[in-house]
């Protein structure tokens, strides 16, 4: 809700000592995406970073059982949304001299699971990452992807349930699920100038789950 967004923005501003503005948009609506980019530039005078983090799932069905509308919803938000946001961001930063993008992928992109639409959408996000890094790298834009494993988020808890999560946690060499803060820490590093020679890559945050 607008009230919840405003509260989060206020908390972030207080914690950082900076300014935080919350704006709602549907990442599937090109006009809304472009409007948010324009409003950000108008408010702050510039735009430097983009995190494509909007996503939905899990659609836990066999490939042949997925309704076309269900598949379109997952592919739309996870992949088309990232595509449109990247385009709108690029339209500004390519003229402004550069910036940094982090796309939130998933280990599901390279390790098929019970949600085929989700896996396919996240594989597309990695392809978008590589393409953007190559095409826009000469113009000062770095693009990387962070691929979380099983992170304890509301979406994962709702999709899998506590009993399943307990079993999955035991399968991790590190012995537990990840936290949103651990994903955020790597994302912040990749966005920053400390990662100035890192682009076109994706980085697992999965407690070695996918390495098995």
C-alpha positions in Angstrom: 0.0 0.0 0.0 1.0 3.7 -0.3 1.2 3.9 3.5 3.5 1.0 3.8 5.8 2.3 1.0 5.9 5.7 2.7 6.9 4.1 6.0 9.7 2.0 4.4 11.0 5.2 2.6 11.0 7.1 5.9 12.8 4.3 7.7 15.5 4.1 4.9 16.0 7.9 5.0 16.3 7.9 8.7 18.8 5.0 8.7 21.0 6.5 5.9 20.7 10.2 6.7 19.8 10.7 3.0 16.6 11.1 1.0 14.3 8.3 -0.1 11.3 8.6 -2.3 8.8 5.7 -2.9 7.0 5.5 -6.2 4.7 2.6 -7.3 4.7 1.2 -10.8 3.7 -1.8 -12.8 6.9 -3.1 -14.4 4.8 -4.5 -17.3 3.6 -1.0 -18.3 6.2 0.7 -20.4 4.7 4.2 -19.9 4.8 3.8 -16.1 8.4 2.6 -16.1 9.5 5.5 -18.2 7.6 7.9 -16.0 9.3 6.7 -12.9 12.7 7.1 -14.5 11.8 10.7 -15.6 10.5 11.5 -12.1 13.7 10.2 -10.5 15.9 12.3 -12.7 13.7 15.3 -12.1 13.8 14.8 -8.3 17.5 14.0 -7.9 19.0 15.5 -11.1 20.6 12.2 -12.1 20.2 8.4 -12.2 23.1 6.1 -11.5 22.0 2.6 -10.6 19.2 0.1 -11.3 18.3 -3.1 -9.5 15.8 -5.3 -11.3 14.3 -7.0 -8.4 10.6 -7.3 -9.2 9.6 -11.0 -9.5 6.8 -13.5 -8.9 6.8 -17.3 -8.5 6.9 -20.1 -7.7 4.4 -21.7 -10.1 4.9 -25.3 -8.9 3.4 -27.2 -11.8 4.7 -29.5 -14.5 5.5 -27.8 -17.8 2.6 -29.4 -19.6 0.1 -28.3 -16.9 0.9 -24.6 -16.9 -1.9 -22.4 -18.2 -0.8 -19.9 -20.8 -1.9 -17.0 -18.7 -0.1 -18.3 -15.6 3.1 -18.7 -17.6 2.7 -15.2 -19.2 2.4 -13.7 -15.7 5.7 -15.2 -14.4 7.6 -14.6 -17.6 6.1 -11.1 -17.9 7.1 -9.7 -14.5 10.4 -11.6 -14.1 11.8 -11.1 -17.6 9.7 -8.5 -19.6 9.7 -6.2 -16.5 13.5 -6.3 -16.2 13.8 -5.8 -20.0 11.6 -2.6 -19.9 13.2 -1.2 -16.8 16.7 -1.7 -18.4 15.6 0.0 -21.6 14.2 3.0 -19.7 17.3 3.2 -17.4 19.6 3.0 -20.4 17.8 5.8 -22.3 19.0 8.1 -19.6 22.4 6.8 -18.4 23.8 6.1 -21.9 23.5 9.9 -22.5 24.7 10.8 -19.0 28.0 8.9 -19.1 27.4 5.6 -17.4 25.9 3.7 -14.5 25.5 0.3 -12.9 22.8 -2.4 -13.1 22.3 -5.5 -11.0 19.7 -8.0 -12.1 18.3 -10.4 -9.5 18.4 -13.8 -11.0 18.1 -17.2 -9.3 19.9 -20.5 -9.0 16.8 -21.8 -10.8 18.2 -20.4 -14.1 20.9 -23.2 -14.2 19.3 -25.8 -11.9 15.9 -26.8 -13.1 13.3 -27.2 -10.4 9.6 -27.7 -10.1 8.7 -24.3 -11.4 9.6 -24.3 -15.1 8.2 -20.9 -15.9 10.3 -19.4 -13.1 13.5 -21.2 -14.2 13.0 -20.0 -17.8 12.3 -16.4 -16.8 15.5 -16.3 -14.7 17.6 -17.8 -17.4 16.4 -14.9 -19.6 17.5 -12.5 -16.9 21.0 -13.9 -17.1 21.0 -13.5 -20.9 19.8 -9.9 -20.6 22.7 -9.3 -18.1 25.3 -10.6 -20.6 23.9 -8.8 -23.5 23.6 -5.4 -21.7 27.1 -5.8 -20.4 28.5 -6.3 -23.9 26.4 -3.7 -25.7 26.6 -0.9 -23.1 30.0 -1.6 -21.5 31.8 0.6 -24.0 29.5 3.4 -23.0 30.2 3.2 -19.2 27.4 0.9 -18.0 28.3 -2.2 -16.0 25.7 -5.0 -15.7 25.9 -8.0 -13.3 23.5 -10.5 -11.9 23.0 -11.8 -8.4 21.5 -15.3 -8.3 20.1 -16.2 -4.9 19.4 -19.7 -3.8 16.9 -20.4 -1.0 16.5 -17.1 0.8 14.0 -16.8 3.6 11.6 -14.3 2.0 7.8 -14.1 2.2 7.6 -15.4 -1.4 9.7 -18.5 -0.6 7.9 -19.1 2.7 4.5 -18.9 1.0 5.5 -21.0 -2.0 7.2 -23.8 -0.1 6.0 -23.8 3.5 8.0 -24.3 6.7 8.2 -28.1 6.6 9.7 -28.1 3.1 12.1 -25.2 4.0 13.4 -27.1 7.0 14.2 -30.1 4.8 15.9 -27.8 2.1 18.0 -26.0 4.7 19.4 -29.4 5.8 20.6 -30.0 2.2 22.8 -26.9 2.2 26.5 -27.4 2.9 26.4 -24.3 5.0 23.5 -25.7 7.0 20.9 -23.0 6.6 18.9 -20.8 4.3 20.2 -17.4 3.3 18.9 -13.9 4.4 17.8 -10.9 2.3 20.6 -8.9 3.9 23.2 -11.3 2.5 21.8 -10.8 -1.0 21.7 -7.1 -0.5 25.4 -6.9 0.6 26.6 -8.4 -2.6 24.2 -6.3 -4.7 25.6 -3.1 -3.1 29.1 -4.1 -3.8 28.4 -4.8 -7.4 26.7 -1.5 -7.8 29.6 0.4 -6.3 32.8 1.6 -7.8 34.7 -1.1 -5.8 33.4 -3.5 -8.5 34.6 -1.3 -11.3 36.1 -4.2 -13.4 33.3 -6.6 -12.8 30.6 -6.7 -15.5 28.7 -9.4 -17.5 28.9 -11.8 -14.6 26.5 -13.6 -12.3 27.2 -14.4 -8.7 25.6 -17.2 -6.6 24.4 -16.5 -3.1 23.3 -20.0 -2.2 25.4 -21.5 0.5 26.9 -23.9 -2.0 23.5 -25.5 -2.8 24.0 -25.4 -6.5 27.6 -26.7 -6.3 26.4 -30.2 -5.2 
